[in-house]
Amino acid sequence: MHDTRQLSPEISGIDNVRISLHDVGDLRERFPSWDSLSKQEKLERARSVEPERVVESSNVTTTGLHELIVDLLHTEQAVDEAASHIAVGTGDTAPSSGDTQLTTEVYRVAVTDSTDRGNELFTSTFLDSTEANGYNLLEAGLVTSDAGGSDILLNHALISDIEKDNESTATIDASLSFSNP
């Protein structure tokens, strides 16, 4: 059985991670002020254009996420963590719930937009044509901070080979949902 929940108001999907790729030249032609837009504005504009390629994948939630939820529920423990960044990498090892980091992280960037939907957290991260270039991206995961050390990997997904370069943008949509089977 496939999960058919809404991933965003504009996107319905069956998986937890969706990456939409656009040619930046097409976006610049369609939106003449493209280079002066904020990341949020670029995300909104890119959503209005059919992507050149869409990659979807299921993710594995990690023990780190499960422990964070328990910490949040424990009344004596104050926790101040958020799914604030997305990490991408070149590793192709199958994700496991015990993962604490991506196999081979090569780039990390702040989440552009996130929405609390009750039993689902939905995030969108816009990678501009200047970001994460020169890599064949094979994995992605939400993390709780912008640098290694005390950050927590929340989920881990293998994605189809994405060649990221300065001619393309990528929107990474990820959802973490919590429901009864």
PyMOL CGO cylinders between C-alpha atoms (Angstrom):
from pymol import cmd
from pymol.cgo import CYLINDER

trace = [
    CYLINDER, 0.00, 0.00, 0.00, 1.32, 3.48, -0.90, 0.3, 1, 1, 1, 1, 1, 1,
    CYLINDER, 1.32, 3.48, -0.90, 1.17, 6.51, 1.35, 0.3, 1, 1, 1, 1, 1, 1,
    CYLINDER, 1.17, 6.51, 1.35, -0.73, 9.21, -0.55, 0.3, 1, 1, 1, 1, 1, 1,
    CYLINDER, -0.73, 9.21, -0.55, -0.56, 12.09, 1.93, 0.3, 1, 1, 1, 1, 1, 1,
    CYLINDER, -0.56, 12.09, 1.93, -0.11, 15.64, 0.70, 0.3, 1, 1, 1, 1, 1, 1,
    CYLINDER, -0.11, 15.64, 0.70, 3.54, 16.72, 0.77, 0.3, 1, 1, 1, 1, 1, 1,
    CYLINDER, 3.54, 16.72, 0.77, 2.70, 20.40, 0.30, 0.3, 1, 1, 1, 1, 1, 1,
    CYLINDER, 2.70, 20.40, 0.30, -0.28, 22.39, -0.87, 0.3, 1, 1, 1, 1, 1, 1,
    CYLINDER, -0.28, 22.39, -0.87, 0.99, 22.09, -4.45, 0.3, 1, 1, 1, 1, 1, 1,
    CYLINDER, 0.99, 22.09, -4.45, 2.58, 18.62, -4.35, 0.3, 1, 1, 1, 1, 1, 1,
    CYLINDER, 2.58, 18.62, -4.35, 1.08, 15.26, -3.59, 0.3, 1, 1, 1, 1, 1, 1,
    CYLINDER, 1.08, 15.26, -3.59, 3.35, 12.30, -3.38, 0.3, 1, 1, 1, 1, 1, 1,
    CYLINDER, 3.35, 12.30, -3.38, 3.93, 8.82, -2.11, 0.3, 1, 1, 1, 1, 1, 1,
    CYLINDER, 3.93, 8.82, -2.11, 7.33, 9.14, -0.48, 0.3, 1, 1, 1, 1, 1, 1,
    CYLINDER, 7.33, 9.14, -0.48, 9.03, 11.10, 2.31, 0.3, 1, 1, 1, 1, 1, 1,
    CYLINDER, 9.03, 11.10, 2.31, 11.64, 12.93, 0.22, 0.3, 1, 1, 1, 1, 1, 1,
    CYLINDER, 11.64, 12.93, 0.22, 11.07, 14.63, -3.12, 0.3, 1, 1, 1, 1, 1, 1,
    CYLINDER, 11.07, 14.63, -3.12, 13.71, 16.55, -5.06, 0.3, 1, 1, 1, 1, 1, 1,
    CYLINDER, 13.71, 16.55, -5.06, 12.65, 18.79, -7.94, 0.3, 1, 1, 1, 1, 1, 1,
    CYLINDER, 12.65, 18.79, -7.94, 15.35, 19.95, -10.35, 0.3, 1, 1, 1, 1, 1, 1,
    CYLINDER, 15.35, 19.95, -10.35, 15.11, 23.05, -12.54, 0.3, 1, 1, 1, 1, 1, 1,
    CYLINDER, 15.11, 23.05, -12.54, 17.37, 24.59, -15.18, 0.3, 1, 1, 1, 1, 1, 1,
    CYLINDER, 17.37, 24.59, -15.18, 18.42, 27.98, -13.77, 0.3, 1, 1, 1, 1, 1, 1,
    CYLINDER, 18.42, 27.98, -13.77, 18.50, 29.49, -17.28, 0.3, 1, 1, 1, 1, 1, 1,
    CYLINDER, 18.50, 29.49, -17.28, 14.81, 28.68, -17.71, 0.3, 1, 1, 1, 1, 1, 1,
    CYLINDER, 14.81, 28.68, -17.71, 14.03, 30.22, -14.32, 0.3, 1, 1, 1, 1, 1, 1,
    CYLINDER, 14.03, 30.22, -14.32, 16.00, 33.38, -15.15, 0.3, 1, 1, 1, 1, 1, 1,
    CYLINDER, 16.00, 33.38, -15.15, 14.16, 33.69, -18.46, 0.3, 1, 1, 1, 1, 1, 1,
    CYLINDER, 14.16, 33.69, -18.46, 10.77, 33.22, -16.84, 0.3, 1, 1, 1, 1, 1, 1,
    CYLINDER, 10.77, 33.22, -16.84, 11.57, 35.48, -13.85, 0.3, 1, 1, 1, 1, 1, 1,
    CYLINDER, 11.57, 35.48, -13.85, 13.87, 38.36, -14.97, 0.3, 1, 1, 1, 1, 1, 1,
    CYLINDER, 13.87, 38.36, -14.97, 14.58, 39.41, -11.35, 0.3, 1, 1, 1, 1, 1, 1,
    CYLINDER, 14.58, 39.41, -11.35, 15.58, 35.81, -10.40, 0.3, 1, 1, 1, 1, 1, 1,
    CYLINDER, 15.58, 35.81, -10.40, 19.09, 36.66, -9.21, 0.3, 1, 1, 1, 1, 1, 1,
    CYLINDER, 19.09, 36.66, -9.21, 17.83, 39.34, -6.79, 0.3, 1, 1, 1, 1, 1, 1,
    CYLINDER, 17.83, 39.34, -6.79, 15.15, 37.17, -5.18, 0.3, 1, 1, 1, 1, 1, 1,
    CYLINDER, 15.15, 37.17, -5.18, 15.45, 35.73, -1.66, 0.3, 1, 1, 1, 1, 1, 1,
    CYLINDER, 15.45, 35.73, -1.66, 15.64, 31.95, -1.22, 0.3, 1, 1, 1, 1, 1, 1,
    CYLINDER, 15.64, 31.95, -1.22, 12.01, 31.92, -0.06, 0.3, 1, 1, 1, 1, 1, 1,
    CYLINDER, 12.01, 31.92, -0.06, 10.94, 33.83, -3.18, 0.3, 1, 1, 1, 1, 1, 1,
    CYLINDER, 10.94, 33.83, -3.18, 12.99, 31.51, -5.41, 0.3, 1, 1, 1, 1, 1, 1,
    CYLINDER, 12.99, 31.51, -5.41, 11.38, 28.50, -3.75, 0.3, 1, 1, 1, 1, 1, 1,
    CYLINDER, 11.38, 28.50, -3.75, 7.90, 29.92, -4.41, 0.3, 1, 1, 1, 1, 1, 1,
    CYLINDER, 7.90, 29.92, -4.41, 8.72, 30.77, -8.05, 0.3, 1, 1, 1, 1, 1, 1,
    CYLINDER, 8.72, 30.77, -8.05, 10.34, 27.39, -8.74, 0.3, 1, 1, 1, 1, 1, 1,
    CYLINDER, 10.34, 27.39, -8.74, 7.20, 25.66, -7.41, 0.3, 1, 1, 1, 1, 1, 1,
    CYLINDER, 7.20, 25.66, -7.41, 5.17, 27.42, -10.10, 0.3, 1, 1, 1, 1, 1, 1,
    CYLINDER, 5.17, 27.42, -10.10, 7.24, 25.88, -12.92, 0.3, 1, 1, 1, 1, 1, 1,
    CYLINDER, 7.24, 25.88, -12.92, 7.22, 22.24, -14.02, 0.3, 1, 1, 1, 1, 1, 1,
    CYLINDER, 7.22, 22.24, -14.02, 10.57, 20.72, -12.94, 0.3, 1, 1, 1, 1, 1, 1,
    CYLINDER, 10.57, 20.72, -12.94, 12.90, 19.10, -15.45, 0.3, 1, 1, 1, 1, 1, 1,
    CYLINDER, 12.90, 19.10, -15.45, 13.28, 16.06, -13.20, 0.3, 1, 1, 1, 1, 1, 1,
    CYLINDER, 13.28, 16.06, -13.20, 11.69, 14.80, -9.98, 0.3, 1, 1, 1, 1, 1, 1,
    CYLINDER, 11.69, 14.80, -9.98, 13.29, 12.22, -7.71, 0.3, 1, 1, 1, 1, 1, 1,
    CYLINDER, 13.29, 12.22, -7.71, 11.30, 10.59, -4.90, 0.3, 1, 1, 1, 1, 1, 1,
    CYLINDER, 11.30, 10.59, -4.90, 12.52, 8.36, -2.12, 0.3, 1, 1, 1, 1, 1, 1,
    CYLINDER, 12.52, 8.36, -2.12, 11.46, 6.92, 1.19, 0.3, 1, 1, 1, 1, 1, 1,
    CYLINDER, 11.46, 6.92, 1.19, 13.52, 7.76, 4.25, 0.3, 1, 1, 1, 1, 1, 1,
    CYLINDER, 13.52, 7.76, 4.25, 14.48, 6.00, 7.45, 0.3, 1, 1, 1, 1, 1, 1,
    CYLINDER, 14.48, 6.00, 7.45, 13.88, 7.90, 10.69, 0.3, 1, 1, 1, 1, 1, 1,
    CYLINDER, 13.88, 7.90, 10.69, 16.80, 7.60, 13.06, 0.3, 1, 1, 1, 1, 1, 1,
    CYLINDER, 16.80, 7.60, 13.06, 17.23, 6.59, 16.66, 0.3, 1, 1, 1, 1, 1, 1,
    CYLINDER, 17.23, 6.59, 16.66, 18.38, 10.19, 17.21, 0.3, 1, 1, 1, 1, 1, 1,
    CYLINDER, 18.38, 10.19, 17.21, 14.91, 11.42, 16.21, 0.3, 1, 1, 1, 1, 1, 1,
    CYLINDER, 14.91, 11.42, 16.21, 13.22, 8.82, 18.41, 0.3, 1, 1, 1, 1, 1, 1,
    CYLINDER, 13.22, 8.82, 18.41, 15.40, 9.80, 21.40, 0.3, 1, 1, 1, 1, 1, 1,
    CYLINDER, 15.40, 9.80, 21.40, 14.68, 13.49, 20.76, 0.3, 1, 1, 1, 1, 1, 1,
    CYLINDER, 14.68, 13.49, 20.76, 10.94, 12.80, 20.86, 0.3, 1, 1, 1, 1, 1, 1,
    CYLINDER, 10.94, 12.80, 20.86, 11.31, 10.96, 24.18, 0.3, 1, 1, 1, 1, 1, 1,
    CYLINDER, 11.31, 10.96, 24.18, 13.39, 13.87, 25.54, 0.3, 1, 1, 1, 1, 1, 1,
    CYLINDER, 13.39, 13.87, 25.54, 10.65, 16.31, 24.47, 0.3, 1, 1, 1, 1, 1, 1,
    CYLINDER, 10.65, 16.31, 24.47, 8.03, 14.24, 26.26, 0.3, 1, 1, 1, 1, 1, 1,
    CYLINDER, 8.03, 14.24, 26.26, 10.08, 13.88, 29.45, 0.3, 1, 1, 1, 1, 1, 1,
    CYLINDER, 10.08, 13.88, 29.45, 8.89, 16.63, 31.78, 0.3, 1, 1, 1, 1, 1, 1,
    CYLINDER, 8.89, 16.63, 31.78, 12.23, 17.10, 33.55, 0.3, 1, 1, 1, 1, 1, 1,
    CYLINDER, 12.23, 17.10, 33.55, 14.30, 17.62, 30.41, 0.3, 1, 1, 1, 1, 1, 1,
    CYLINDER, 14.30, 17.62, 30.41, 14.41, 20.88, 28.46, 0.3, 1, 1, 1, 1, 1, 1,
    CYLINDER, 14.41, 20.88, 28.46, 15.10, 20.33, 24.76, 0.3, 1, 1, 1, 1, 1, 1,
    CYLINDER, 15.10, 20.33, 24.76, 15.63, 23.10, 22.22, 0.3, 1, 1, 1, 1, 1, 1,
    CYLINDER, 15.63, 23.10, 22.22, 16.18, 21.36, 18.88, 0.3, 1, 1, 1, 1, 1, 1,
    CYLINDER, 16.18, 21.36, 18.88, 14.63, 21.87, 15.45, 0.3, 1, 1, 1, 1, 1, 1,
    CYLINDER, 14.63, 21.87, 15.45, 14.93, 20.32, 12.00, 0.3, 1, 1, 1, 1, 1, 1,
    CYLINDER, 14.93, 20.32, 12.00, 16.82, 23.40, 10.87, 0.3, 1, 1, 1, 1, 1, 1,
    CYLINDER, 16.82, 23.40, 10.87, 19.13, 22.11, 8.12, 0.3, 1, 1, 1, 1, 1, 1,
    CYLINDER, 19.13, 22.11, 8.12, 19.29, 19.59, 5.30, 0.3, 1, 1, 1, 1, 1, 1,
    CYLINDER, 19.29, 19.59, 5.30, 22.49, 17.71, 4.57, 0.3, 1, 1, 1, 1, 1, 1,
    CYLINDER, 22.49, 17.71, 4.57, 23.27, 16.08, 1.24, 0.3, 1, 1, 1, 1, 1, 1,
    CYLINDER, 23.27, 16.08, 1.24, 25.99, 13.64, 0.41, 0.3, 1, 1, 1, 1, 1, 1,
    CYLINDER, 25.99, 13.64, 0.41, 27.57, 11.22, -2.02, 0.3, 1, 1, 1, 1, 1, 1,
    CYLINDER, 27.57, 11.22, -2.02, 27.33, 8.01, 0.01, 0.3, 1, 1, 1, 1, 1, 1,
    CYLINDER, 27.33, 8.01, 0.01, 25.31, 5.07, -1.26, 0.3, 1, 1, 1, 1, 1, 1,
    CYLINDER, 25.31, 5.07, -1.26, 25.14, 2.90, 1.86, 0.3, 1, 1, 1, 1, 1, 1,
    CYLINDER, 25.14, 2.90, 1.86, 21.60, 1.85, 2.72, 0.3, 1, 1, 1, 1, 1, 1,
    CYLINDER, 21.60, 1.85, 2.72, 20.19, 4.06, 5.49, 0.3, 1, 1, 1, 1, 1, 1,
    CYLINDER, 20.19, 4.06, 5.49, 19.72, 2.55, 8.95, 0.3, 1, 1, 1, 1, 1, 1,
    CYLINDER, 19.72, 2.55, 8.95, 17.83, 3.77, 12.01, 0.3, 1, 1, 1, 1, 1, 1,
    CYLINDER, 17.83, 3.77, 12.01, 21.17, 3.77, 13.86, 0.3, 1, 1, 1, 1, 1, 1,
    CYLINDER, 21.17, 3.77, 13.86, 22.73, 6.34, 11.51, 0.3, 1, 1, 1, 1, 1, 1,
    CYLINDER, 22.73, 6.34, 11.51, 24.08, 9.45, 13.27, 0.3, 1, 1, 1, 1, 1, 1,
    CYLINDER, 24.08, 9.45, 13.27, 25.31, 11.19, 10.12, 0.3, 1, 1, 1, 1, 1, 1,
    CYLINDER, 25.31, 11.19, 10.12, 25.15, 10.81, 6.36, 0.3, 1, 1, 1, 1, 1, 1,
    CYLINDER, 25.15, 10.81, 6.36, 27.60, 8.33, 4.92, 0.3, 1, 1, 1, 1, 1, 1,
    CYLINDER, 27.60, 8.33, 4.92, 29.52, 11.04, 3.02, 0.3, 1, 1, 1, 1, 1, 1,
    CYLINDER, 29.52, 11.04, 3.02, 28.13, 14.51, 3.71, 0.3, 1, 1, 1, 1, 1, 1,
    CYLINDER, 28.13, 14.51, 3.71, 29.31, 17.15, 1.24, 0.3, 1, 1, 1, 1, 1, 1,
    CYLINDER, 29.31, 17.15, 1.24, 26.95, 20.10, 1.83, 0.3, 1, 1, 1, 1, 1, 1,
    CYLINDER, 26.95, 20.10, 1.83, 24.61, 21.43, 4.50, 0.3, 1, 1, 1, 1, 1, 1,
    CYLINDER, 24.61, 21.43, 4.50, 22.21, 24.35, 4.27, 0.3, 1, 1, 1, 1, 1, 1,
    CYLINDER, 22.21, 24.35, 4.27, 19.39, 25.87, 6.33, 0.3, 1, 1, 1, 1, 1, 1,
    CYLINDER, 19.39, 25.87, 6.33, 15.85, 24.70, 5.63, 0.3, 1, 1, 1, 1, 1, 1,
    CYLINDER, 15.85, 24.70, 5.63, 14.07, 27.38, 3.59, 0.3, 1, 1, 1, 1, 1, 1,
    CYLINDER, 14.07, 27.38, 3.59, 10.53, 26.73, 4.85, 0.3, 1, 1, 1, 1, 1, 1,
    CYLINDER, 10.53, 26.73, 4.85, 8.86, 24.37, 7.30, 0.3, 1, 1, 1, 1, 1, 1,
    CYLINDER, 8.86, 24.37, 7.30, 5.28, 23.67, 8.30, 0.3, 1, 1, 1, 1, 1, 1,
    CYLINDER, 5.28, 23.67, 8.30, 3.84, 21.92, 11.35, 0.3, 1, 1, 1, 1, 1, 1,
    CYLINDER, 3.84, 21.92, 11.35, 0.82, 19.93, 10.13, 0.3, 1, 1, 1, 1, 1, 1,
    CYLINDER, 0.82, 19.93, 10.13, -0.19, 18.35, 13.40, 0.3, 1, 1, 1, 1, 1, 1,
    CYLINDER, -0.19, 18.35, 13.40, 1.20, 14.84, 12.97, 0.3, 1, 1, 1, 1, 1, 1,
    CYLINDER, 1.20, 14.84, 12.97, 3.61, 15.80, 10.16, 0.3, 1, 1, 1, 1, 1, 1,
    CYLINDER, 3.61, 15.80, 10.16, 6.57, 18.14, 9.83, 0.3, 1, 1, 1, 1, 1, 1,
    CYLINDER, 6.57, 18.14, 9.83, 7.02, 19.27, 6.23, 0.3, 1, 1, 1, 1, 1, 1,
    CYLINDER, 7.02, 19.27, 6.23, 10.24, 21.03, 5.16, 0.3, 1, 1, 1, 1, 1, 1,
    CYLINDER, 10.24, 21.03, 5.16, 11.35, 22.58, 1.88, 0.3, 1, 1, 1, 1, 1, 1,
    CYLINDER, 11.35, 22.58, 1.88, 14.95, 23.51, 1.18, 0.3, 1, 1, 1, 1, 1, 1,
    CYLINDER, 14.95, 23.51, 1.18, 16.00, 25.43, -1.91, 0.3, 1, 1, 1, 1, 1, 1,
    CYLINDER, 16.00, 25.43, -1.91, 19.49, 24.77, -3.30, 0.3, 1, 1, 1, 1, 1, 1,
    CYLINDER, 19.49, 24.77, -3.30, 20.44, 27.62, -5.61, 0.3, 1, 1, 1, 1, 1, 1,
    CYLINDER, 20.44, 27.62, -5.61, 22.63, 27.23, -8.69, 0.3, 1, 1, 1, 1, 1, 1,
    CYLINDER, 22.63, 27.23, -8.69, 25.62, 28.28, -6.53, 0.3, 1, 1, 1, 1, 1, 1,
    CYLINDER, 25.62, 28.28, -6.53, 25.15, 25.56, -3.89, 0.3, 1, 1, 1, 1, 1, 1,
    CYLINDER, 25.15, 25.56, -3.89, 26.30, 21.92, -3.62, 0.3, 1, 1, 1, 1, 1, 1,
    CYLINDER, 26.30, 21.92, -3.62, 27.85, 21.99, -7.08, 0.3, 1, 1, 1, 1, 1, 1,
    CYLINDER, 27.85, 21.99, -7.08, 30.23, 19.43, -8.51, 0.3, 1, 1, 1, 1, 1, 1,
    CYLINDER, 30.23, 19.43, -8.51, 28.73, 16.43, -6.74, 0.3, 1, 1, 1, 1, 1, 1,
    CYLINDER, 28.73, 16.43, -6.74, 26.57, 13.49, -7.71, 0.3, 1, 1, 1, 1, 1, 1,
    CYLINDER, 26.57, 13.49, -7.71, 24.19, 13.61, -4.78, 0.3, 1, 1, 1, 1, 1, 1,
    CYLINDER, 24.19, 13.61, -4.78, 23.03, 10.21, -3.55, 0.3, 1, 1, 1, 1, 1, 1,
    CYLINDER, 23.03, 10.21, -3.55, 21.76, 10.85, 0.00, 0.3, 1, 1, 1, 1, 1, 1,
    CYLINDER, 21.76, 10.85, 0.00, 19.94, 13.45, 2.07, 0.3, 1, 1, 1, 1, 1, 1,
    CYLINDER, 19.94, 13.45, 2.07, 18.86, 13.95, 5.68, 0.3, 1, 1, 1, 1, 1, 1,
    CYLINDER, 18.86, 13.95, 5.68, 17.37, 16.55, 8.00, 0.3, 1, 1, 1, 1, 1, 1,
    CYLINDER, 17.37, 16.55, 8.00, 19.63, 17.61, 10.87, 0.3, 1, 1, 1, 1, 1, 1,
    CYLINDER, 19.63, 17.61, 10.87, 19.20, 19.80, 13.93, 0.3, 1, 1, 1, 1, 1, 1,
    CYLINDER, 19.20, 19.80, 13.93, 22.10, 22.21, 13.43, 0.3, 1, 1, 1, 1, 1, 1,
    CYLINDER, 22.10, 22.21, 13.43, 24.41, 23.78, 10.89, 0.3, 1, 1, 1, 1, 1, 1,
    CYLINDER, 24.41, 23.78, 10.89, 27.66, 22.12, 11.96, 0.3, 1, 1, 1, 1, 1, 1,
    CYLINDER, 27.66, 22.12, 11.96, 28.82, 18.74, 13.21, 0.3, 1, 1, 1, 1, 1, 1,
    CYLINDER, 28.82, 18.74, 13.21, 29.27, 17.93, 16.86, 0.3, 1, 1, 1, 1, 1, 1,
    CYLINDER, 29.27, 17.93, 16.86, 26.04, 17.96, 18.82, 0.3, 1, 1, 1, 1, 1, 1,
    CYLINDER, 26.04, 17.96, 18.82, 23.71, 17.90, 15.81, 0.3, 1, 1, 1, 1, 1, 1,
    CYLINDER, 23.71, 17.90, 15.81, 21.17, 15.10, 15.41, 0.3, 1, 1, 1, 1, 1, 1,
    CYLINDER, 21.17, 15.10, 15.41, 20.44, 13.33, 12.12, 0.3, 1, 1, 1, 1, 1, 1,
    CYLINDER, 20.44, 13.33, 12.12, 16.64, 12.97, 12.04, 0.3, 1, 1, 1, 1, 1, 1,
    CYLINDER, 16.64, 12.97, 12.04, 16.15, 10.96, 8.85, 0.3, 1, 1, 1, 1, 1, 1,
    CYLINDER, 16.15, 10.96, 8.85, 18.28, 9.48, 6.09, 0.3, 1, 1, 1, 1, 1, 1,
    CYLINDER, 18.28, 9.48, 6.09, 17.27, 8.77, 2.49, 0.3, 1, 1, 1, 1, 1, 1,
    CYLINDER, 17.27, 8.77, 2.49, 19.06, 7.45, -0.54, 0.3, 1, 1, 1, 1, 1, 1,
    CYLINDER, 19.06, 7.45, -0.54, 18.17, 9.45, -3.63, 0.3, 1, 1, 1, 1, 1, 1,
    CYLINDER, 18.17, 9.45, -3.63, 18.72, 8.76, -7.31, 0.3, 1, 1, 1, 1, 1, 1,
    CYLINDER, 18.72, 8.76, -7.31, 21.95, 10.12, -8.70, 0.3, 1, 1, 1, 1, 1, 1,
    CYLINDER, 21.95, 10.12, -8.70, 21.53, 13.92, -8.96, 0.3, 1, 1, 1, 1, 1, 1,
    CYLINDER, 21.53, 13.92, -8.96, 24.29, 15.76, -10.78, 0.3, 1, 1, 1, 1, 1, 1,
    CYLINDER, 24.29, 15.76, -10.78, 24.24, 19.19, -9.14, 0.3, 1, 1, 1, 1, 1, 1,
    CYLINDER, 24.24, 19.19, -9.14, 25.96, 21.98, -11.05, 0.3, 1, 1, 1, 1, 1, 1,
    CYLINDER, 25.96, 21.98, -11.05, 25.74, 25.74, -11.56, 0.3, 1, 1, 1, 1, 1, 1,
    CYLINDER, 25.74, 25.74, -11.56, 23.13, 25.28, -14.30, 0.3, 1, 1, 1, 1, 1, 1,
    CYLINDER, 23.13, 25.28, -14.30, 20.58, 23.74, -11.94, 0.3, 1, 1, 1, 1, 1, 1,
    CYLINDER, 20.58, 23.74, -11.94, 18.59, 24.40, -8.80, 0.3, 1, 1, 1, 1, 1, 1,
    CYLINDER, 18.59, 24.40, -8.80, 17.08, 21.77, -6.53, 0.3, 1, 1, 1, 1, 1, 1,
    CYLINDER, 17.08, 21.77, -6.53, 14.16, 21.89, -4.13, 0.3, 1, 1, 1, 1, 1, 1,
    CYLINDER, 14.16, 21.89, -4.13, 14.32, 19.21, -1.45, 0.3, 1, 1, 1, 1, 1, 1,
    CYLINDER, 14.32, 19.21, -1.45, 10.97, 18.50, 0.20, 0.3, 1, 1, 1, 1, 1, 1,
    CYLINDER, 10.97, 18.50, 0.20, 11.10, 16.19, 3.21, 0.3, 1, 1, 1, 1, 1, 1,
    CYLINDER, 11.10, 16.19, 3.21, 8.34, 15.14, 5.55, 0.3, 1, 1, 1, 1, 1, 1,
    CYLINDER, 8.34, 15.14, 5.55, 8.43, 13.41, 8.90, 0.3, 1, 1, 1, 1, 1, 1,
    CYLINDER, 8.43, 13.41, 8.90, 5.01, 12.04, 9.76, 0.3, 1, 1, 1, 1, 1, 1,
    CYLINDER, 5.01, 12.04, 9.76, 3.80, 10.36, 12.90, 0.3, 1, 1, 1, 1, 1, 1,
    CYLINDER, 3.80, 10.36, 12.90, 0.69, 8.21, 12.70, 0.3, 1, 1, 1, 1, 1, 1,
    CYLINDER, 0.69, 8.21, 12.70, -0.65, 4.87, 13.79, 0.3, 1, 1, 1, 1, 1, 1,
    CYLINDER, -0.65, 4.87, 13.79, -0.24, 2.04, 11.25, 0.3, 1, 1, 1, 1, 1, 1,
]
cmd.load_cgo(trace, "trace")
